Amino acid sequence: MMELPEIDDYAHLFLEERPLLDVRAPVEFAAGAFPRATNLPLLTDEERHLIGIRYKEGGQEAAVELGRELVDGVPRAERTARWAEFVRTHPEGVLYCFRGGMRSKIVQQWILEATGIAYPRVKGGYKALRRFLIEELERSVARIQPLIVGGRTGVGKTLFINKLDNSIDLEGLAWHRGSAFGRHATPQPTQIDFENRLSIALLRHLAHKGERVILEDESKAIGSRHLPPIFYERMSQSPVVILEASLEERVRNSIDEYVTRSLEEYQQQYGEEEGFNHWADYARDSLKRISRRLGGVRYKEMSAMLEAAIEAMSRGKPHDVHAPWIERLLGEYYDPMYDYQLQNKKDRIIFSGDAKSLVHFIEKAL
């Protein structure tokens, strides 16, 4: 059997955005994966489970023999055909299993026999890539020079930083808008996936754009995903600029983000009618999440205003029917919380202004 190629230049795999063929079982892929990875497993979850039992009972040789029995014939042909299609579509890609051992070597060999292509595997597999990204995150944090963009809820911080070339959108990586109303129609990545995405984003930023990076001000958690402590600590020591906008602009931005664009997401996911119902449930649940902080009376009042707005929308009224309760939410809930948090970072604030003046300041500062 010929020696098949291995790759251990992990940084370039991510910098070059090489397509990744992940041949681990689906349950492994769901627990943690990388951007641009496609899961075409050698073993199903059930097959992997049965082989694991056989390994414990009879050792490696017995487990390998069972694996051959389970995959031989039609399963092998079908899986090899999928791998071959991936290889032809992504000739620049690489494959990996968990440790870069038997599973990836078997897939390499079967791909070679089917296509004549010696497709490379990642040395050390997923485990080595994951370890590299954990260590790379620490190296990146030590190098970056963050500038933090803060501001009241609704000023449009995420939209603002995404217009800047040297920014990283943490909420985009975490797939959450960072507030009680922040979840999307589809789930957040796993914590491991989020950490992998963040490390890769920092690696690519440092390679292509330098050490200065603009980040949105975030708490320790974005939805249910937590910023790595070393990264959050670096953010909390960095200079801050404040984006300002009128209350009218903030209400308009909030309607656009949490009503218009959020509704579009749900309708794309579920269809027009069912999507509207899912979105309405999302809005109700989001408000309920902060009911204790709002207090019983205020929550009841805002909930009634929300229901009236949802009902008006169902009759074709424009989305600005949500303006009254959103304005109250911003002024009575988010603003007092922001004022309190701002006191803790006032010594780090180096500029405040509207979007135009803030862009001008950042361009001069960088």
Backbone hydrogen bonds in HBPLUS format (Angstrom, degrees):
<---DONOR---> <-ACCEPTOR-->    atom                        ^
c    i                          cat <-CA-CA->   ^        H-A-AA   ^      H-
h    n   atom  resd res      DA  || num        DHA   H-A  angle D-A-AA Bond
n    s   type  num  typ     dist DA aas  dist angle  dist       angle   num
A0121-ARG N   A0005-PRO O   3.07 MM 116  6.49 157.8  2.12 143.3 146.9     1
A0007-ILE N   A0121-ARG O   2.84 MM 114  6.15 140.3  2.00 155.2 163.1     2
A0123-LYS N   A0007-ILE O   2.86 MM 116  5.60 170.9  1.87 142.8 146.0     3
A0013-LEU N   A0009-ASP O   3.33 MM   4  6.68 146.2  2.45 145.8 155.4     4
A0013-LEU N   A0010-TYR O   3.15 MM   3  5.16 123.3  2.49  95.3 109.9     5
A0014-PHE N   A0010-TYR O   3.36 MM   4  6.76 152.6  2.44 151.3 156.2     6
A0014-PHE N   A0011-ALA O   3.16 MM   3  5.50 123.1  2.50 102.2 114.6     7
A0015-LEU N   A0011-ALA O   2.82 MM   4  6.05 162.3  1.85 154.2 160.4     8
A0016-GLU N   A0012-HIS O   2.87 MM   4  5.58 158.9  1.92 139.0 144.1     9
A0018-ARG N   A0013-LEU O   2.99 MM   5  5.36 162.7  2.02 157.8 162.7    10
A0017-GLU N   A0014-PHE O   3.16 MM   3  4.80 149.0  2.26  92.4 101.7    11
A0094-VAL N   A0019-PRO O   3.07 MM  75  6.57 147.6  2.18 156.0 163.8    12
A0020-LEU N   A0036-ARG O   3.08 MM  16  6.06 169.7  2.09 150.7 147.7    13
A0038-THR N   A0020-LEU O   2.84 MM  18  6.21 157.9  1.89 163.6 167.4    14
A0021-LEU N   A0094-VAL O   2.78 MM  73  6.06 163.0  1.81 156.4 161.4    15
A0096-TYR N   A0021-LEU O   2.98 MM  75  6.41 146.1  2.10 165.2 163.3    16
A0022-ASP N   A0038-THR O   2.84 MM  16  5.74 159.5  1.88 149.0 154.4    17
A0040-LEU N   A0022-ASP O   3.01 MM  18  6.16 145.9  2.13 147.2 157.9    18
A0023-VAL N   A0096-TYR O   2.98 MM  73  6.17 174.2  1.98 166.5 168.3    19
A0042-LEU N   A0023-VAL O   3.09 MM  19  5.44 160.7  2.13 134.8 128.7    20
A0028-GLU N   A0025-ALA O   2.96 MM   3  5.40 129.1  2.23 111.9 125.0    21
A0029-PHE N   A0025-ALA O   3.11 MM   4  6.45 158.8  2.15 154.3 160.9    22
A0030-ALA N   A0026-PRO O   2.87 MM   4  6.07 157.7  1.92 153.6 159.3    23
A0031-ALA N   A0028-GLU O   3.20 MM   3  5.26 130.1  2.46  95.3 108.1    24
A0032-GLY N   A0029-PHE O   3.25 MM   3  5.45 136.7  2.45 101.0 111.8    25
A0037-ALA N   A0034-PHE O   3.21 MM   3  5.54 137.6  2.40 135.9 131.8    26
A0048-ARG N   A0044-THR O   2.91 MM   4  6.11 164.4  1.93 154.0 158.3    27
A0049-HIS N   A0045-ASP O   2.95 MM   4  6.15 152.8  2.03 144.4 152.0    28
A0050-LEU N   A0046-GLU O   2.96 MM   4  6.24 161.8  1.99 153.5 157.3    29
A0051-ILE N   A0047-GLU O   2.96 MM   4  6.17 160.9  2.00 152.6 157.8    30
A0052-GLY N   A0048-ARG O   2.94 MM   4  6.10 149.8  2.04 143.3 151.8    31
A0053-ILE N   A0049-HIS O   3.09 MM   4  6.42 151.7  2.17 146.9 153.7    32
A0054-ARG N   A0050-LEU O   3.00 MM   4  6.30 162.3  2.03 148.7 153.4    33
A0055-TYR N   A0051-ILE O   2.86 MM   4  6.06 151.6  1.94 147.0 154.9    34
A0056-LYS N   A0052-GLY O   3.16 MM   4  6.41 157.9  2.21 145.1 149.7    35
A0057-GLU N   A0053-ILE O   3.02 MM   4  6.27 149.8  2.11 147.8 156.8    36
A0058-GLY N   A0054-ARG O   2.67 MM   4  5.62 161.1  1.70 154.4 159.5    37
A0059-GLY N   A0055-TYR O   2.82 MM   4  4.42 144.1  1.95 120.6 126.4    38
A0063-ALA N   A0059-GLY O   3.11 MM   4  6.33 153.6  2.18 147.4 155.5    39
A0064-VAL N   A0060-GLN O   2.84 MM   4  6.09 159.6  1.88 159.7 164.6    40
A0065-GLU N   A0061-GLU O   3.04 MM   4  6.24 157.8  2.09 146.0 152.0    41
A0066-LEU N   A0062-ALA O   3.02 MM   4  6.27 155.8  2.08 145.7 151.7    42
A0067-GLY N   A0063-ALA O   2.96 MM   4  6.20 155.4  2.02 145.7 152.9    43
A0068-ARG N   A0064-VAL O   3.02 MM   4  6.35 153.8  2.09 149.8 155.7    44
A0069-GLU N   A0065-GLU O   3.11 MM   4  6.41 157.9  2.16 146.4 152.1    45
A0070-LEU N   A0066-LEU O   2.89 MM   4  6.16 159.6  1.93 157.0 162.1    46
A0071-VAL N   A0067-GLY O   3.09 MM   4  6.16 154.2  2.16 149.8 155.7    47
A0072-ASP N   A0068-ARG O   2.91 MM   4  5.59 139.5  2.07 145.5 153.6    48
A0076-ARG N   A0071-VAL O   2.80 MM   5  5.35 115.8  2.22 162.9 166.8    49
A0077-ALA N   A0073-GLY O   3.10 MM   4  6.39 164.1  2.13 155.2 160.0    50
A0078-GLU N   A0074-VAL O   2.90 MM   4  6.08 167.5  1.92 163.7 166.4    51
A0079-ARG N   A0075-PRO O   2.96 MM   4  6.04 165.3  1.98 150.8 155.2    52
A0080-THR N   A0076-ARG O   2.86 MM   4  5.89 159.9  1.90 150.6 156.8    53
A0081-ALA N   A0077-ALA O   3.03 MM   4  6.12 151.2  2.11 140.9 148.5    54
A0082-ARG N   A0078-GLU O   3.20 MM   4  6.52 150.9  2.29 142.2 149.0    55
A0083-TRP N   A0079-ARG O   3.01 MM   4  6.33 160.7  2.05 151.1 156.3    56
A0084-ALA N   A0080-THR O   2.84 MM   4  6.01 161.7  1.87 151.5 156.8    57
A0085-GLU N   A0081-ALA O   3.05 MM   4  6.23 153.7  2.12 142.5 148.9    58
A0086-PHE N   A0082-ARG O   3.04 MM   4  6.31 156.2  2.09 145.9 152.3    59
A0087-VAL N   A0083-TRP O   2.87 MM   4  6.16 161.1  1.90 155.7 160.7    60
A0088-ARG N   A0084-ALA O   2.97 MM   4  6.20 159.0  2.02 148.8 154.0    61
A0089-THR N   A0085-GLU O   2.98 MM   4  6.11 151.1  2.07 144.8 152.9    62
A0090-HIS N   A0086-PHE O   2.73 MM   4  5.82 147.1  1.83 150.2 160.1    63
A0093-GLY N   A0090-HIS O   3.02 MM   3  5.43 165.1  2.04 122.0 123.5    64
A0095-LEU N   A0120-PRO O   2.99 MM  25  6.43 154.0  2.06 144.6 152.9    65
A0122-VAL N   A0095-LEU O   2.83 MM  27  6.18 145.1  1.95 162.2 172.4    66
A0126-TYR N   A0097-CYS O   2.85 MM  29  6.11 168.3  1.86 156.6 159.9    67
A0127-LYS N   A0098-PHE O   2.88 MM  29  5.81 175.1  1.88 165.8 164.5    68
A0105-LYS N   A0101-GLY O   3.08 MM   4  6.21 154.7  2.15 155.2 163.1    69
A0106-ILE N   A0102-MET O   2.89 MM   4  6.06 158.5  1.93 154.9 160.0    70
A0107-VAL N   A0103-ARG O   3.05 MM   4  6.31 164.2  2.08 149.9 154.0    71
A0108-GLN N   A0104-SER O   2.90 MM   4  6.04 160.6  1.94 143.5 149.4    72
A0109-GLN N   A0105-LYS O   2.97 MM   4  6.17 160.9  2.00 147.6 152.2    73
A0110-TRP N   A0106-ILE O   2.94 MM   4  6.21 162.3  1.97 154.3 158.9    74
A0111-ILE N   A0107-VAL O   2.87 MM   4  6.03 156.9  1.92 153.6 160.1    75
A0112-LEU N   A0108-GLN O   2.92 MM   4  6.14 158.2  1.97 149.2 155.3    76
A0113-GLU N   A0109-GLN O   2.96 MM   4  6.22 160.5  2.00 150.4 155.1    77
A0114-ALA N   A0110-TRP O   2.99 MM   4  6.12 146.6  2.10 140.3 149.2    78
A0115-THR N   A0111-ILE O   2.83 MM   4  5.84 152.6  1.90 154.3 160.9    79
A0116-GLY N   A0112-LEU O   2.68 MM   4  4.56 144.6  1.80 127.2 136.4    80
A0125-GLY N   A0122-VAL O   3.05 MM   3  5.07 159.4  2.10 115.8 120.9    81
A0128-ALA N   A0124-GLY O   3.28 MM   4  4.86 153.4  2.36 115.4 117.8    82
A0128-ALA N   A0125-GLY O   3.13 MM   3  5.55 122.9  2.48 106.5 119.0    83
A0129-LEU N   A0125-GLY O   3.16 MM   4  6.52 160.5  2.20 153.5 159.3    84
A0130-ARG N   A0126-TYR O   2.83 MM   4  6.01 164.0  1.85 160.2 164.5    85
A0131-ARG N   A0127-LYS O   3.01 MM   4  6.15 159.2  2.05 143.2 149.0    86
A0132-PHE N   A0128-ALA O   2.92 MM   4  6.08 157.2  1.97 145.5 152.1    87
A0133-LEU N   A0129-LEU O   3.02 MM   4  6.30 157.3  2.07 148.8 154.0    88
A0134-ILE N   A0130-ARG O   3.04 MM   4  6.32 154.1  2.11 150.0 156.8    89
A0135-GLU N   A0131-ARG O   3.04 MM   4  6.28 167.0  2.05 153.8 156.9    90
A0136-GLU N   A0132-PHE O   2.74 MM   4  5.86 151.8  1.82 147.5 157.1    91
A0137-LEU N   A0133-LEU O   2.90 MM   4  5.93 145.6  2.02 139.0 146.6    92
A0139-ARG N   A0135-GLU O   3.15 MM   4  6.52 156.9  2.20 145.9 152.3    93
A0140-SER N   A0136-GLU O   2.78 MM   4  5.98 158.1  1.83 152.2 158.5    94
A0141-VAL N   A0137-LEU O   2.91 MM   4  6.09 163.4  1.94 152.0 156.2    95
A0142-ALA N   A0138-GLU O   3.19 MM   4  6.35 149.2  2.29 140.9 148.4    96
A0143-ARG N   A0140-SER O   2.93 MM   3  5.14 140.3  2.09 103.2 115.2    97
A0144-ILE N   A0140-SER O   2.95 MM   4  6.12 158.4  1.99 166.4 171.6    98
A0145-GLN N   A0211-GLU O   2.73 MM  66  5.52 160.1  1.76 141.2 136.9    99
A0213-VAL N   A0145-GLN O   3.27 MM  68  6.15 157.6  2.32 123.6 126.1   100
A0147-LEU N   A0213-VAL O   2.86 MM  66  6.21 143.9  1.99 153.5 157.6   101
A0215-LEU N   A0147-LEU O   2.96 MM  68  6.19 161.2  1.99 152.5 157.9   102
A0148-ILE N   A0239-PRO O   2.95 MM  91  6.16 176.1  1.95 161.6 160.6   103
A0241-VAL N   A0148-ILE O   2.80 MM  93  6.19 160.6  1.83 170.1 175.8   104
A0149-VAL N   A0215-LEU O   2.79 MM  66  6.13 160.1  1.83 158.2 164.7   105
A0217-ASP N   A0149-VAL O   2.91 MM  68  5.53 162.9  1.94 139.2 134.3   106
A0150-GLY N   A0241-VAL O   2.78 MM  91  6.05 167.1  1.80 164.5 168.1   107
A0243-LEU N   A0150-GLY O   2.84 MM  93  6.11 173.2  1.85 149.7 148.4   108
A0155-VAL N   A0152-ARG O   3.21 MM   3  5.89 160.6  2.25 142.8 140.6   109
A0160-PHE N   A0156-GLY O   2.91 MM   4  6.03 153.0  1.98 148.4 156.9   110
A0161-ILE N   A0157-LYS O   2.94 MM   4  6.23 169.7  1.95 159.9 159.7   111
A0162-ASN N   A0158-THR O   3.08 MM   4  6.16 153.0  2.15 147.3 154.8   112
A0163-LYS N   A0160-PHE O   3.11 MM   3  5.49 155.1  2.18 108.8 116.5   113
A0164-LEU N   A0161-ILE O   3.00 MM   3  5.20 157.4  2.05 106.9 114.2   114
A0214-ILE N   A0166-ASN O   3.00 MM  48  6.23 159.7  2.04 143.4 149.4   115
A0168-ILE N   A0214-ILE O   3.13 MM  46  6.44 152.9  2.21 166.5 165.6   116
A0173-LEU N   A0169-ASP O   3.09 MM   4  6.46 153.9  2.16 147.9 154.8   117
A0174-ALA N   A0170-LEU O   2.91 MM   4  6.16 151.8  1.99 146.5 154.5   118
A0175-TRP N   A0171-GLU O   2.76 MM   4  5.59 113.0  2.21 130.2 146.5   119
A0176-HIS N   A0171-GLU O   3.06 MM   5  5.30 157.4  2.12 143.0 150.2   120
A0177-ARG N   A0182-GLY O   2.75 MM   5  3.99 167.7  1.76 117.7 122.1   121
A0182-GLY N   A0179-SER O   2.89 MM   3  4.69 153.0  1.96 115.8 114.3   122
A0194-PHE N   A0190-THR O   2.89 MM   4  6.16 160.1  1.93 154.3 159.7   123
A0195-GLU N   A0191-GLN O   2.98 MM   4  6.24 162.1  2.01 150.4 154.7   124
A0196-ASN N   A0192-ILE O   2.89 MM   4  6.14 157.5  1.94 151.5 158.1   125
A0197-ARG N   A0193-ASP O   2.86 MM   4  6.10 162.0  1.89 152.2 157.0   126
A0198-LEU N   A0194-PHE O   2.91 MM   4  6.14 160.3  1.95 152.2 157.5   127
A0199-SER N   A0195-GLU O   2.96 MM   4  6.13 165.8  1.99 150.3 153.9   128
A0200-ILE N   A0196-ASN O   2.99 MM   4  6.17 163.0  2.02 152.5 157.1   129
A0201-ALA N   A0197-ARG O   2.87 MM   4  6.04 158.8  1.92 148.3 154.7   130
A0202-LEU N   A0198-LEU O   2.97 MM   4  6.21 159.0  2.02 152.4 157.2   131
A0203-LEU N   A0199-SER O   2.94 MM   4  6.11 160.1  1.98 147.1 153.2   132
A0204-ARG N   A0200-ILE O   2.93 MM   4  6.12 164.6  1.96 154.7 157.8   133
A0205-HIS N   A0201-ALA O   2.91 MM   4  6.01 153.8  1.98 142.3 150.4   134
A0206-LEU N   A0202-LEU O   2.94 MM   4  6.08 169.8  1.95 154.9 156.8   135
A0207-ALA N   A0203-LEU O   3.13 MM   4  6.27 148.7  2.23 139.3 148.1   136
A0208-HIS N   A0204-ARG O   2.97 MM   4  6.04 150.5  2.05 148.8 155.4   137
A0209-LYS N   A0205-HIS O   2.68 MM   4  5.19 156.0  1.74 148.8 154.6   138
A0210-GLY N   A0205-HIS O   3.13 MM   5  6.40 121.7  2.48 146.3 148.9   139
A0227-LEU N   A0220-LYS O   2.84 MM   7  5.60 165.6  1.86 161.3 166.3   140
A0222-ILE N   A0225-ARG O   2.71 MM   3  5.30 164.5  1.73 167.7 168.4   141
A0225-ARG N   A0222-ILE O   3.17 MM   3  5.30 164.8  2.19 121.6 124.0   142
A0231-PHE N   A0228-PRO O   2.89 MM   3  5.33 126.6  2.18 113.1 127.4   143
A0232-TYR N   A0228-PRO O   2.95 MM   4  6.21 163.3  1.98 160.1 165.7   144
A0233-GLU N   A0229-PRO O   2.90 MM   4  5.99 159.7  1.94 150.3 155.8   145
A0234-ARG N   A0230-ILE O   3.25 MM   4  6.36 148.0  2.35 130.2 137.9   146
A0235-MET N   A0231-PHE O   3.02 MM   4  6.36 156.9  2.07 149.6 155.8   147
A0236-SER N   A0232-TYR O   2.90 MM   4  6.14 156.4  1.95 150.9 157.4   148
A0237-GLN N   A0234-ARG O   3.26 MM   3  5.36 157.7  2.31 102.6 109.2   149
A0238-SER N   A0235-MET O   3.10 MM   3  5.26 166.7  2.12 112.2 116.0   150
A0240-VAL N   A0348-ARG O   2.88 MM 108  5.62 165.8  1.90 137.7 136.4   151
A0350-ILE N   A0240-VAL O   2.85 MM 110  6.03 160.6  1.88 167.6 169.7   152
A0242-ILE N   A0351-PHE O   2.83 MM 109  6.27 160.3  1.87 147.5 153.8   153
A0353-GLY N   A0242-ILE O   3.04 MM 111  6.44 155.5  2.10 165.8 170.7   154
A0244-GLU N   A0353-GLY O   2.88 MM 109  5.34 154.0  1.95 131.9 133.1   155
A0250-ARG N   A0246-SER O   2.96 MM   4  6.27 158.6  2.01 151.9 158.3   156
A0251-VAL N   A0247-LEU O   2.90 MM   4  6.13 156.4  1.96 152.5 157.9   157
A0252-ARG N   A0248-GLU O   3.05 MM   4  6.26 159.8  2.09 144.9 150.7   158
A0253-ASN N   A0249-GLU O   2.79 MM   4  6.05 159.8  1.83 153.0 158.7   159
A0254-SER N   A0250-ARG O   2.91 MM   4  6.01 155.6  1.97 143.8 150.5   160
A0255-ILE N   A0251-VAL O   2.95 MM   4  6.19 157.2  2.00 150.1 155.7   161
A0256-ASP N   A0252-ARG O   3.03 MM   4  6.24 160.2  2.07 147.0 152.6   162
A0257-GLU N   A0253-ASN O   2.91 MM   4  6.13 154.3  1.98 147.0 154.0   163
A0258-TYR N   A0254-SER O   2.80 MM   4  5.71 165.1  1.82 152.8 156.6   164
A0259-VAL N   A0255-ILE O   2.96 MM   4  5.04 139.4  2.13 127.5 135.2   165
A0260-THR N   A0255-ILE O   2.95 MM   5  6.37 156.8  2.00 155.2 161.8   166
A0261-ARG N   A0256-ASP O   2.83 MM   5  5.97 170.2  1.84 156.6 159.6   167
A0263-LEU N   A0259-VAL O   2.83 MM   4  5.66 156.5  1.88 143.0 150.1   168
A0264-GLU N   A0260-THR O   3.10 MM   4  6.33 155.4  2.16 144.1 151.0   169
A0265-GLU N   A0261-ARG O   3.10 MM   4  6.37 151.9  2.18 142.1 148.7   170
A0266-TYR N   A0262-SER O   3.11 MM   4  6.49 163.1  2.14 154.1 157.0   171
A0267-GLN N   A0263-LEU O   2.92 MM   4  6.13 158.0  1.96 154.6 160.9   172
A0268-GLN N   A0264-GLU O   2.90 MM   4  6.04 148.7  2.00 146.3 154.6   173
A0269-GLN N   A0265-GLU O   2.99 MM   4  6.20 144.3  2.12 143.9 154.2   174
A0270-TYR N   A0266-TYR O   2.84 MM   4  5.95 154.5  1.91 148.7 155.0   175
A0271-GLY N   A0267-GLN O   2.78 MM   4  4.56 141.7  1.92 124.7 131.0   176
A0275-GLY N   A0271-GLY O   2.74 MM   4  5.21 138.0  1.92 133.5 146.6   177
A0276-PHE N   A0272-GLU O   3.05 MM   4  6.15 148.2  2.16 137.3 144.7   178
A0277-ASN N   A0273-GLU O   3.16 MM   4  6.52 157.5  2.21 147.9 153.4   179
A0278-HIS N   A0274-GLU O   2.90 MM   4  6.20 157.0  1.95 150.1 156.6   180
A0279-TRP N   A0275-GLY O   2.84 MM   4  6.03 159.1  1.89 147.9 154.1   181
A0280-ALA N   A0276-PHE O   2.87 MM   4  6.11 159.1  1.91 149.7 155.4   182
A0281-ASP N   A0277-ASN O   3.02 MM   4  6.26 156.1  2.08 145.6 151.6   183
A0282-TYR N   A0278-HIS O   2.91 MM   4  6.19 152.2  1.99 147.0 155.1   184
A0283-ALA N   A0279-TRP O   2.91 MM   4  6.26 156.7  1.97 154.6 160.2   185
A0284-ARG N   A0280-ALA O   2.99 MM   4  6.24 164.3  2.01 150.8 154.9   186
A0285-ASP N   A0281-ASP O   2.83 MM   4  5.97 167.1  1.85 151.6 155.8   187
A0286-SER N   A0282-TYR O   2.87 MM   4  5.97 154.7  1.93 147.0 154.1   188
A0287-LEU N   A0283-ALA O   3.12 MM   4  6.34 159.7  2.16 147.9 152.2   189
A0288-LYS N   A0284-ARG O   2.95 MM   4  6.19 154.5  2.01 147.5 155.5   190
A0289-ARG N   A0285-ASP O   2.98 MM   4  6.21 138.6  2.16 143.7 153.7   191
A0290-ILE N   A0287-LEU O   3.20 MM   3  5.72 148.9  2.30 109.7 117.4   192
A0291-SER N   A0288-LYS O   3.04 MM   3  4.88 167.7  2.06 109.5 110.7   193
A0294-LEU N   A0290-ILE O   2.93 MM   4  6.18 148.6  2.03 151.6 161.7   194
A0295-GLY N   A0291-SER O   2.96 MM   4  6.04 144.0  2.09 142.7 151.7   195
A0299-TYR N   A0295-GLY O   2.89 MM   4  5.93 161.7  1.92 160.8 166.9   196
A0300-LYS N   A0296-GLY O   3.02 MM   4  6.12 159.1  2.06 144.6 150.4   197
A0301-GLU N   A0297-VAL O   3.04 MM   4  6.31 156.8  2.09 150.1 156.3   198
A0302-MET N   A0298-ARG O   2.93 MM   4  6.14 168.9  1.95 153.9 156.7   199
A0303-SER N   A0299-TYR O   2.80 MM   4  5.84 156.9  1.85 150.9 157.9   200
A0304-ALA N   A0300-LYS O   3.09 MM   4  6.22 153.6  2.16 140.4 146.6   201
A0305-MET N   A0301-GLU O   3.06 MM   4  6.36 151.3  2.15 144.0 152.1   202
A0306-LEU N   A0302-MET O   2.83 MM   4  6.08 153.2  1.90 149.0 156.4   203
A0307-GLU N   A0303-SER O   2.93 MM   4  6.18 162.4  1.96 149.5 153.8   204
A0308-ALA N   A0304-ALA O   3.01 MM   4  6.20 153.9  2.08 142.8 149.8   205
A0309-ALA N   A0305-MET O   3.03 MM   4  6.26 150.8  2.12 142.1 149.9   206
A0310-ILE N   A0306-LEU O   2.87 MM   4  6.18 157.9  1.92 155.8 162.0   207
A0311-GLU N   A0307-GLU O   2.96 MM   4  6.11 162.4  1.99 147.9 152.7   208
A0312-ALA N   A0308-ALA O   2.96 MM   4  6.13 152.4  2.03 141.1 149.0   209
A0313-MET N   A0309-ALA O   2.90 MM   4  6.14 155.6  1.96 147.5 153.9   210
A0314-SER N   A0310-ILE O   3.00 MM   4  6.28 150.9  2.09 145.9 153.7   211
A0315-ARG N   A0312-ALA O   3.07 MM   3  5.21 143.1  2.21 100.0 111.0   212
A0317-LYS N   A0312-ALA O   3.04 MM   5  5.43 159.2  2.09 144.7 139.6   213
A0316-GLY N   A0313-MET O   2.84 MM   3  5.03 158.1  1.89 114.1 116.2   214
A0321-VAL N   A0318-PRO O   3.24 MM   3  6.28 156.1  2.30 126.2 128.3   215
A0322-HIS N   A0319-HIS O   3.15 MM   3  6.18 167.8  2.17 126.6 128.6   216
A0323-ALA N   A0320-ASP O   3.06 MM   3  5.27 166.2  2.08 109.6 113.9   217
A0326-ILE N   A0322-HIS O   3.17 MM   4  6.21 162.5  2.20 161.9 167.0   218
A0327-GLU N   A0323-ALA O   2.86 MM   4  5.86 159.2  1.90 154.7 159.6   219
A0328-ARG N   A0324-PRO O   3.20 MM   4  6.44 156.0  2.26 142.0 148.2   220
A0329-LEU N   A0325-TRP O   2.90 MM   4  6.10 155.6  1.97 143.0 150.2   221
A0330-LEU N   A0326-ILE O   2.90 MM   4  6.13 161.1  1.93 153.4 157.3   222
A0331-GLY N   A0327-GLU O   3.02 MM   4  6.13 170.5  2.02 149.1 152.2   223
A0332-GLU N   A0328-ARG O   2.76 MM   4  5.61 161.8  1.79 153.2 158.2   224
A0333-TYR N   A0329-LEU O   2.99 MM   4  5.26 143.5  2.13 129.5 137.0   225
A0334-TYR N   A0329-LEU O   3.13 MM   5  6.56 160.8  2.17 154.4 160.1   226
A0335-ASP N   A0330-LEU O   2.85 MM   5  5.88 154.3  1.91 163.4 168.2   227
A0338-TYR N   A0334-TYR O   2.86 MM   4  6.06 154.1  1.93 153.4 161.5   228
A0339-ASP N   A0335-ASP O   2.87 MM   4  6.10 162.8  1.90 158.0 161.9   229
A0340-TYR N   A0336-PRO O   3.14 MM   4  6.34 155.1  2.20 143.3 149.1   230
A0341-GLN N   A0337-MET O   3.05 MM   4  6.31 163.2  2.08 148.5 153.0   231
A0342-LEU N   A0338-TYR O   2.79 MM   4  5.94 151.1  1.87 154.2 162.7   232
A0343-GLN N   A0340-TYR O   3.27 MM   3  5.56 136.0  2.48 101.4 111.9   233
A0344-ASN N   A0341-GLN O   3.05 MM   3  5.48 137.7  2.23 106.5 117.3   234
A0345-LYS N   A0342-LEU O   3.09 MM   3  5.37 154.7  2.16 106.1 113.9   235
A0348-ARG N   A0345-LYS O   2.95 MM   3  5.46 155.6  2.01 115.5 123.4   236
A0349-ILE N   A0346-LYS O   3.39 MM   3  5.38 159.9  2.43 101.2 106.9   237
A0358-LEU N   A0354-ASP O   2.85 MM   4  5.94 151.9  1.93 156.2 165.6   238
A0359-VAL N   A0355-ALA O   2.94 MM   4  6.10 157.3  2.00 149.9 154.8   239
A0360-HIS N   A0356-LYS O   3.17 MM   4  6.42 161.7  2.21 145.7 150.4   240
A0361-PHE N   A0357-SER O   2.96 MM   4  6.18 154.7  2.03 142.9 149.7   241
A0362-ILE N   A0358-LEU O   2.90 MM   4  6.11 165.1  1.93 152.4 156.2   242
A0363-GLU N   A0359-VAL O   2.92 MM   4  6.10 163.1  1.95 154.0 158.4   243
A0364-LYS N   A0360-HIS O   3.17 MM   4  6.37 152.9  2.25 142.9 149.6   244
A0365-ALA N   A0361-PHE O   2.82 MM   4  6.03 156.7  1.87 150.5 158.2   245
A0366-LEU N   A0362-ILE O   2.86 MM   4  5.94 153.9  1.92 153.3 158.5   246
